[in-house]
Amino acid sequence: MWISDDGRYNIVDVPEDAYPGRAYLVELVESLEADEHHTLVTRMQEFDDAMIDRIEVLVDEDAPEVAPDPEREAPYVDEMIPRRVLDSVDWDAILTPPFRIEAIDVVGDRWRLDAWSFLESVVEPPVTRPSARNLGSSSTSS
């Protein structure tokens, strides 16, 4: 997932019927005990923070060579995450204790956040954050 020139995230959610494995993942999540589900959500929040930190480094002005390239990204705008990417992830490792969420890294930088969004769409209710971190803006309190 990248941010395009017009400020949109280049991501399209995976429709329910487009990835048969989604039903399996939903079943895996539903089989978790309450404490396991809580642990999963906590780990997802920690991993989410780590990925945001990674993005902040990538978009840092000291590293312009890794900035999104609009020409390179053009074919991906509004494209759904490929099935081969979803199939490459070891969902069992992610969704069963000890919740090895780092297993999602196998998809590489280009699809990591898309796969992460897919995972969040499977884990219901959606993971909620007590406070949002907004990339590119300073935090101010009112």
C-alpha atoms as one frame of an Amber mdcrd trajectory, in Angstrom:
protein
   0.000   0.000   0.000   1.344   3.383  -0.963  -0.085   6.888  -0.838  -0.643
   8.174  -4.368  -0.065  11.744  -5.511  -3.718  12.615  -4.881  -3.435  11.404
  -1.271  -5.311   8.126  -1.694  -4.098   4.825  -0.329  -3.570   2.363  -3.157
  -5.576  -0.458  -1.641  -8.746  -2.293  -2.507 -10.231  -4.682   0.034 -10.529
  -8.351  -0.853 -14.194  -9.176  -1.561 -15.722 -12.003   0.477 -16.011 -14.306
  -2.542 -12.663 -13.471  -4.159 -10.514 -15.431  -1.727 -11.929 -18.774  -0.602
  -9.332 -18.932   2.159 -11.050 -16.021   3.895 -13.716 -18.354   5.304 -10.952
 -20.516   6.760  -9.345 -17.471   8.366 -12.671 -16.340   9.827 -13.126 -19.836
  11.261  -9.622 -19.691  12.754 -10.342 -16.342  14.407 -13.710 -17.509  15.712
 -12.068 -20.560  17.285  -9.875 -18.394  19.520 -10.689 -18.231  23.205 -11.477
 -14.758  24.583  -8.024 -14.385  26.131  -6.366 -15.589  22.933  -8.385 -13.092
  20.900  -7.367 -10.314  23.290  -3.726 -11.348  22.968  -4.051 -11.363  19.182
  -5.564  -7.860  19.155  -2.809  -6.624  21.480  -0.122  -8.157  19.254  -1.774
  -6.631  16.183  -1.700  -3.206  17.815   1.987  -3.624  18.683   2.756  -4.789
  15.150   0.697  -1.919  13.721   2.830   0.547  15.704   6.014  -1.126  14.418
   4.820  -0.890  10.806   3.902   2.778  11.241   7.382   3.403  12.625   8.828
   1.655   9.547   6.722   3.823   7.208   7.762   6.978   9.024  11.384   6.042
   8.360  10.642   5.348   4.681   8.921   8.687   4.138  11.519  10.599   6.111
  13.009  13.377   3.993  16.452  11.958   4.709  15.576   8.913   2.595  14.051
  10.240  -0.659  15.301   7.255  -2.651  12.622   5.040  -1.093   9.748   7.460
  -1.647   6.812   6.063  -3.656   7.356   6.327  -7.396   4.046   7.369  -9.052
   5.047   5.819 -12.374   6.000   2.518 -10.770   2.852   2.509  -8.651   0.424
   3.475 -11.443  -0.488  -0.154 -12.323  -1.404  -0.845  -8.696  -3.790   2.040
  -8.037  -7.188   0.580  -7.122  -5.926  -2.965  -7.689  -6.939  -5.766  -5.350
  -4.174  -7.614  -3.494  -3.159 -10.644  -5.619  -4.275 -14.099  -4.531  -0.657
 -15.335  -4.734   0.281 -12.758  -2.076  -2.463 -13.884   0.303  -1.529 -17.525
  -0.312   2.105 -16.850   0.582   1.251 -15.852   4.168   1.310 -18.496   6.913
  -2.050 -17.491   8.439  -1.890 -20.371  10.945   1.301 -18.900  12.393  -0.338
 -15.491  12.628  -3.704 -16.495  14.046  -2.753 -19.210  16.519  -0.716 -18.803
  19.713   1.947 -17.496  20.048   0.618 -15.190  17.266   3.676 -14.843  15.035
   2.345 -11.768  13.252   5.794 -11.134  11.761   4.985 -14.026   9.388   3.184
 -11.465   7.229   6.579 -10.029   6.245   6.953 -12.775   3.601   4.832 -10.685
   1.212   7.523  -7.993   1.011   7.297  -4.236   1.197   4.958  -3.731  -1.753
   2.071  -5.787  -0.355   2.732  -5.865   3.402   0.186  -3.207   4.363  -2.400
  -4.579   1.966  -2.055  -8.033   3.547  -2.209  -6.388   6.961  -5.472  -4.647
   6.032  -6.829  -8.002   4.877  -5.908  -9.526   8.243  -7.621  -6.659  10.068
 -10.754  -7.204   7.967 -10.835 -10.831   9.113 -10.324 -10.094  12.810 -13.774
  -8.931  13.916 -14.635  -6.670  15.553 -12.131  -4.411  13.789  -9.033  -3.535
  15.783  -9.640  -0.130  17.329  -6.966   2.199  18.529  -7.320   4.412  21.601
  -5.689   7.208  19.593  -4.801   7.569  15.928  -1.335   8.311  14.626  -1.506
  10.542  11.592   1.472  10.216   9.245   2.921  13.483   8.090   1.340  15.698
  10.699   2.416  16.812  14.120   0.352  15.744  17.078  -1.466  18.524  18.835
  -3.741  18.337  21.803  -6.803  20.500  22.257
